[in-house]
Amino acid sequence: LKTAILCHVNPTWTRVLSTVMLGLRNNVMDTGSSPAEYLYGTTLRIPGEFVLPDDELSNSDPRAFIEEFRAHMQKVKPVPVGQRHKKRAFLFKDLATCTHVFLRAGTTKKALERAYTGPHKVLKRTTGKVVEIEVNGKPRSVSIENVKPAYTIRESYTEAAGDPAVATKGNELRTYANKKRVRRTSLSAAPDIGMNKVFFYGHVL
């Protein structure tokens, strides 16, 4: 830094400090990149007087520059940026057919307070993302991302469960092992093994 400041004729180093710092940031190193590219990810925009020779600056016409710049900008097209990580909201499949739902409470809740309220009756489904439910006797439109289906027991099942004959039918628990079937073969059907003696239940016949 001191060597670069001493290269200028101006004895007041504070006047040339900004120019020297700008040159050091845009100086291309052996890696092919400047310190500004490592820091900002792109090159800095500097005046043309810093990089162009004096003869080119004297012969340059602003109109020609504007025409070239306009032709270049007409060729520039926006590039769609692809999002690699897309967050998708989880939705229950039964939201399209359920009759009651649980509504998620606000973000700020007290201690030992339930995260969901309900179950609330579904009045109608206005759109694919909005559902109208009954909250405290009044209709309310909420997003499907804030609700989840409520699974309740059917009345027919509860009535059947109250009858002991129906409740125990088909639900008997076996506390014994299945009996194994023993197949006995008669002596006449026994194969001839070329022996005169036949062993039957531990006795010699």
WOMOZI-V19058 format. One record per run of one state. SS is the DSSP state (2 for helix, 1 for strand, 0 for the rest). FROM is the first residue (numbers start at 1). TO is the last residue. If there is no record, write none. Layout:
BEGIN
SS:FROM:TO / SS:FROM:TO
END
This chain:
BEGIN
0:1:1 / 2:2:6 / 0:7:12 / 2:13:25 / 0:26:27 / 1:28:28 / 0:29:33 / 1:34:34 / 2:35:40 / 0:41:47 / 2:48:50 / 0:51:53 / 2:54:59 / 0:60:61 / 2:62:75 / 0:76:92 / 2:93:96 / 0:97:99 / 1:100:104 / 0:105:115 / 1:116:124 / 0:125:129 / 1:130:135 / 0:136:137 / 1:138:143 / 2:144:146 / 1:147:149 / 0:150:154 / 2:155:162 / 0:163:163 / 2:164:168 / 0:169:198 / 1:199:200 / 0:201:202 / 1:203:204 / 0:205:205
END
